[in-house]
């Protein structure tokens, strides 16, 4: 059993060291939130445009953002060509999100 635990910890550390995204494991607080009904207010509250874009892709499209889309969206946010709300709506209404059946919970808190 100790060998399995040690191997698991080694793998987790290696993944975290080679990724710009922390591993988040489900906990009781987030049990009702998923890519099938993630709350919009939590996406809108993310600090930093870079983190916002990355998290939108994870929560709405269930994948990392590709480099071209990342640069485009980051530029549009910085130049105020698109709002955060616009980006969330565009991703949510995309063909990819429709196929994957991901949704956003638009309830405000």
C-alpha positions, -999 to +999 in steps of 0.1 A: +000+000+000+028+024+008+043+018-026+011+028-043+007+059-022+043+069-029+038+063-066+006+083-066+023+113-048+052+112-072+029+113-102+009+142-088+040+162-080+054+156-115+021+167-131+020+198-110+056+207-117+051+204-155+018+222-157+007+258-153-025+247-137-029+233-102-046+200-098-080+205-081-097+176-065-134+176-058-144+185-023-176+188-004-179+226-012-178+220-049-198+189-052-228+206-069-207+224-094-194+208-125-189+214-162-226+206-166-238+236-146-209+257-135-220+291-119-213+321-141-206+344-111-176+322-102-161+326-136-168+364-136-151+367-102-117+352-114-089+376-109-067+382-140-077+379-176-053+350-183-067+329-155-102+338-165-097+326-201-081+293-190-108+286-165-136+294-190-122+268-213-119+242-186-153+248-172-172+254-204-154+233-230-138+208-206-103+213-222-074+237-222-075+268-244-055+265-276-027+291-279-042+310-308-076+314-291-058+323-258-039+352-275-069+364-294-092+365-263-065+380-241-060+408-266-097+414-270-102+417-232-072+440-228-084+462-256-120+461-243-133+446-276-151+419-257-163+416-221-160+386-199-197+380-201-195+381-239-167+354-239-187+332-215-218+334-237-198+328-269-181+297-255-214+284-240-232+288-273-204+273-293-210+241-312-183+224-290-202+232-258-235+220-274-220+187-284-204+182-250-236+192-232-218+217-209-239+245-194-235+276-173-257+284-144-266+320-149-280+325-113-264+355-097-252+356-062 
